[in-house]
C-alpha cells in the first residue's frame, strides 16, 4: 500500500465565485507526506496572499489507485 500524499493547490481567481483561476497564478506545492506538513505550507502560502480576497488555496489528498 502506497503512502498518502498531500498537495496544496490554488492561486488568484478572477472573481469571488472561485471558479476561474487567473492565468499565471496557479500554484501547486508538494507532495507532502503528512496532512500536518501540508497544513503548515497551506498556512504559509495563505498568509502570503492574505491581502487578496480572490486568492484561495486548498489541501488535497492524492487519489491512490
Beta strands, then each sheet from edge to edge (+ up, - down):
strand 1: 6-12
strand 2: 27-32
strand 3: 55-61
sheet 1: 2+ 1- 3+
end
